Amino acid sequence: MDINAAGGSNAGVADEKIAALPDYATSPLFDEAERAALALADTMTQASVEVDDALYARLRTHYSDEQLVELAATAALENFRARFNRVFRIEPNSLYCPIEGHAAAGA
């Protein structure tokens, strides 16, 4: 999953929560609505995007039609930017500074 950490940080997401994104499905830092939204983002990064009925039902319990459109559009935009940047080997612009020691722990 390619998450825009700088945007999340600017929106007030705690560094610990950003660091826990790889484990969002089991991390106690995320509630069920956030897990469903992140599952949608994960699904949308696959080569063949197929949002199954079970995920859609989970999303519908937490989000309105308007919110689902915004979630899908945001995930699609981030996916587009990540894939576009990889073609040209564009590196992150260092707008986000992760919590100290996390990169070493994840390596």
Secondary structure, DSSP 8 states (H G I E B T S, - for coil): ----HHHHHHTT--HHHHHTGGGTTT-TTS-HHHHHHHHHHHHHTSSS----HHHHHHHHHH--HHHHHHHHHHHHHHHHHHHHHHHTT----S-----TTHHHHH-
